């Protein structure tokens, strides 16, 4: 039983280190580019959603108006997520490092 607890409490000594692998700068550039494309797509989705919302409101199409509102909220949430991605990952990474 004691040996089993020792195995569960074993610290493998793994921690993230910058510059450990070749190509890390390229990977960061690719991820930054994906984030930029996501933000540009969200701007387009927000513009379309706001247009559908306005068209539904002025034409009396309640379903179109509701869908435009939903699309605008989803686009805003996606923009929030894309913008806060670094902070969210950093927060949970720091939180995870506190676990003993």
PAZAPA-4460 file (N, C-alpha, C; in steps of 0.05 Angstrom, whole numbers, plus 32768, in hexadecimal, padded with zeros to 4 digits):
% residues 100
    n_x    n_y    n_z   ca_x   ca_y   ca_z    c_x    c_y    c_z   seq   type   mol
   8011   7FE8   8000   8000   8000   8000   8011   8019   8000     1      X     A
   8027   8019   8010   8039   8030   8012   8047   8035   7FF7     2      X     A
   804E   8020   7FEA   805C   8023   7FD0   8049   802F   7FBB     3      X     A
   8030   8028   7FBD   801B   8033   7FAA   8018   8051   7FAF     4      X     A
   8017   805A   7FC8   8014   8076   7FCE   802D   8085   7FC5     5      X     A
   8044   8079   7FC7   805D   8086   7FBE   805C   808A   7FA0     6      X     A
   8052   8077   7F91   8050   8079   7F74   803C   808F   7F6D     7      X     A
   8026   8092   7F7C   8013   80A7   7F76   801E   80C3   7F7B     8      X     A
   8030   80C5   7F8F   803B   80DF   7F97   8055   80E6   7F88     9      X     A
   805D   80D5   7F76   8076   80D9   7F67   8075   80F2   7F56    10      X     A
   808A   8102   7F58   808C   811A   7F48   809E   8114   7F30    11      X     A
   8093   8114   7F18   80A4   810E   7F01   80B7   8124   7EF9    12      X     A
   80B3   813C   7F05   80C6   8152   7EFF   80C3   815F   7EE4    13      X     A
   80AB   815E   7ED9   80A6   8169   7EBE   809B   8185   7EC2    14      X     A
   80A7   8198   7EB4   809C   81B4   7EB4   80A1   81C0   7E99    15      X     A
   8090   81D3   7E90   8093   81DF   7E76   80AB   81F1   7E75    16      X     A
   80BB   81EF   7E5F   80D2   8200   7E5B   80D1   820B   7E3F    17      X     A
   80D5   8225   7E3C   80D6   8232   7E22   80EF   822C   7E13    18      X     A
   80EE   8228   7DF9   8105   8224   7DE9   8110   8208   7DEA    19      X     A
   8101   81F5   7DF4   810A   81DA   7DF6   8109   81CA   7DDC    20      X     A
   80F7   81D2   7DCA   80F4   81C3   7DB1   80F8   81D6   7D9A    21      X     A
   8104   81CB   7D84   8106   81DC   7D6C   80EA   81E0   7D60    22      X     A
   80E6   81F7   7D55   80CD   81FD   7D48   80B8   820A   7D5A    23      X     A
   80BF   8210   7D73   80AC   821C   7D85   80A3   8237   7D7C    24      X     A
   80B6   8247   7D71   80AE   8261   7D66   809B   825F   7D4F    25      X     A
   809F   824B   7D3E   808D   8246   7D27   8072   823F   7D31    26      X     A
   8070   822D   7D46   8057   8225   7D51   8048   823D   7D5D    27      X     A
   8057   824E   7D6B   804A   8267   7D76   803F   8278   7D60    28      X     A
   804E   827B   7D4A   8045   828B   7D34   802C   827F   7D27    29      X     A
   802B   8265   7D24   8013   8258   7D19   7FFB   825C   7D2B    30      X     A
   7FFF   8258   7D45   7FE8   825C   7D58   7FDF   8279   7D58    31      X     A
   7FF1   828C   7D57   7FEA   82A8   7D56   7FDA   82AE   7D3C    32      X     A
   7FE2   82A2   7D26   7FD4   82A6   7D0D   7FB8   829A   7D0E    33      X     A
   7FB5   8282   7D1A   7F9B   8276   7D1D   7F89   8288   7D2E    34      X     A
   7F94   8293   7D43   7F85   82A5   7D55   7F7C   82BE   7D45    35      X     A
   7F8D   82C9   7D34   7F86   82E0   7D24   7F70   82D9   7D10    36      X     A
   7F72   82C2   7D03   7F5C   82B9   7CF0   7F42   82B6   7CFF    37      X     A
   7F43   82AB   7D18   7F2B   82A8   7D28   7F1F   82C3   7D2F    38      X     A
   7F2F   82D6   7D35   7F24   82F1   7D3C   7F18   82FE   7D23    39      X     A
   7F25   82FB   7D0C   7F19   8306   7CF4   7EFF   82F8   7CED    40      X     A
   7EFD   82DE   7CF1   7EE4   82CF   7CEC   7ECF   82D8   7CFF    41      X     A
   7ED6   82DE   7D18   7EC2   82E7   7D2B   7EB7   8302   7D23    42      X     A
   7EC8   8314   7D19   7EBF   832E   7D10   7EAB   832B   7CFA    43      X     A
   7EB0   8319   7CE7   7E9D   8314   7CD1   7E83   8308   7CDC    44      X     A
   7E85   82F5   7CEE   7E6D   82E8   7CF9   7E5C   82FD   7D09    45      X     A
   7E6A   830E   7D17   7E5B   8323   7D26   7E4D   8336   7D13    46      X     A
   7E5A   833E   7CFD   7E4E   8350   7CE9   7E35   8342   7CDD    47      X     A
   7E38   8329   7CD5   7E21   831B   7CC9   7E0B   8318   7CDD    48      X     A
   7E11   8311   7CF6   7DFC   830D   7D0A   7DEE   8327   7D10    49      X     A
   7DFC   833D   7D11   7DEF   8357   7D16   7DDE   835F   7CFF    50      X     A
   7DE7   8358   7CE6   7DD6   835D   7CCF   7DBC   834D   7CCF    51      X     A
   7DBE   8334   7CD6   7DA7   8322   7CD8   7D94   832C   7CEE    52      X     A
   7D9F   8335   7D04   7D8F   8340   7D1A   7D80   8358   7D10    53      X     A
   7D8D   836B   7D03   7D80   8383   7CFA   7D6B   837D   7CE4    54      X     A
   7D72   836B   7CD2   7D5F   8364   7CBD   7D47   8356   7CC8    55      X     A
   7D4A   8344   7CDC   7D34   8337   7CE8   7D22   834B   7CF8    56      X     A
   7D2F   835E   7D04   7D1F   8372   7D14   7D0E   8383   7D01    57      X     A
   7D1A   838C   7CEC   7D0C   839F   7CDA   7CF9   8391   7CC7    58      X     A
   7CFC   8377   7CC2   7CEA   8369   7CB1   7CD4   835A   7CC0    59      X     A
   7CD6   835A   7CDA   7CC2   834C   7CEA   7CC8   832E   7CED    60      X     A
   7CE0   8325   7CE5   7CE7   8309   7CE7   7CF3   8304   7D03    61      X     A
   7CE2   82FB   7D14   7CEA   82F7   7D30   7CFF   82E1   7D33    62      X     A
   7CFD   82CC   7D22   7D10   82B6   7D23   7D2C   82C0   7D1A    63      X     A
   7D2C   82D0   7D04   7D46   82DB   7CFB   7D52   82EE   7D0F    64      X     A
   7D41   82FE   7D1C   7D4A   8310   7D31   7D57   8301   7D48    65      X     A
   7D49   82EC   7D51   7D54   82DC   7D67   7D6E   82CE   7D5F    66      X     A
   7D70   82C4   7D47   7D88   82B7   7D3E   7D9F   82CB   7D3B    67      X     A
   7D99   82E4   7D33   7DAD   82F8   7D32   7DB8   8300   7D4D    68      X     A
   7DA6   8301   7D61   7DAE   8306   7D7C   7DC0   82F0   7D87    69      X     A
   7DB8   82D7   7D82   7DC8   82C0   7D8B   7DE4   82C1   7D7E    70      X     A
   7DE4   82C7   7D64   7DFE   82C7   7D56   7E10   82DD   7D60    71      X     A
   7E04   82F4   7D67   7E14   830A   7D72   7E20   8303   7D8D    72      X     A
   7E10   82F6   7D9E   7E1A   82EE   7DB8   7E30   82D9   7DB5    73      X     A
   7E2C   82C5   7DA3   7E40   82B1   7D9F   7E5A   82BD   7D94    74      X     A
   7E57   82CF   7D81   7E6F   82DC   7D76   7E7E   82EC   7D8C    75      X     A
   7E6F   82FA   7D9D   7E7C   8309   7DB3   7E8A   82F6   7DC6    76      X     A
   7E7D   82E0   7DCC   7E8A   82CC   7DDE   7EA3   82C0   7DD1    77      X     A
   7EA2   82BB   7DB7   7EB9   82B1   7DA9   7ED0   82C5   7DAA    78      X     A
   7ECA   82DE   7DA6   7EDE   82F3   7DA7   7EEB   82F5   7DC3    79      X     A
   7EDA   82F2   7DD7   7EE4   82F2   7DF3   7EF7   82DA   7DF7    80      X     A
   7EEF   82C3   7DEE   7F00   82AB   7DF1   7F1A   82AD   7DE2    81      X     A
   7F19   82B7   7DC9   7F32   82BA   7DBA   7F44   82CF   7DC6    82      X     A
   7F39   82E4   7DD0   7F4A   82F9   7DDC   7F55   82F1   7DF6    83      X     A
   7F47   82E1   7E05   7F50   82D9   7E20   7F5E   82BE   7E21    84      X     A
   7F63   82B2   7E0A   7F6E   8297   7E09   7F89   8295   7E18    85      X     A
   7F9B   82A8   7E13   7FB5   82A8   7E22   7FB1   82AA   7E40    86      X     A
   7FA0   82BC   7E48   7F9B   82C0   7E65   7F8E   82A8   7E72    87      X     A
   7F7B   829C   7E64   7F6E   8284   7E6F   7F81   826D   7E72    88      X     A
   7F92   8268   7E5E   7FA5   8252   7E60   7FBA   8259   7E75    89      X     A
   7FC3   8271   7E77   7FD7   8279   7E8B   7FCB   8276   7EA7    90      X     A
   7FB2   827D   7EAB   7FA5   827B   7EC5   7FA3   825E   7ECE    91      X     A
   7F99   824C   7EBC   7F96   8230   7EC4   7FB1   8222   7EC6    92      X     A
   7FC5   822B   7EB6   7FDF   821F   7EB9   7FEB   8226   7ED4    93      X     A
   7FE9   823F   7EDC   7FF3   8247   7EF7   7FE3   8239   7F0D    94      X     A
   7FC9   8236   7F09   7FB9   8227   7F1D   7FC2   820A   7F1F    95      X     A
   7FC7   81FE   7F08   7FD0   81E2   7F08   7FEB   81DE   7F14    96      X     A
   7FFD   81F2   7F13   8017   81F0   7F1F   8016   81F1   7F3D    97      X     A
   8000   81FB   7F48   7FFD   81FC   7F65   7FF4   81E2   7F71    98      X     A
   7FEB   81CF   7F61   7FE1   81B6   7F6B   7FF9   81A5   7F74    99      X     A
   7FF7   819B   7F8C   800D   818A   7F97   8002   816F   7F9E   100      X     A
***
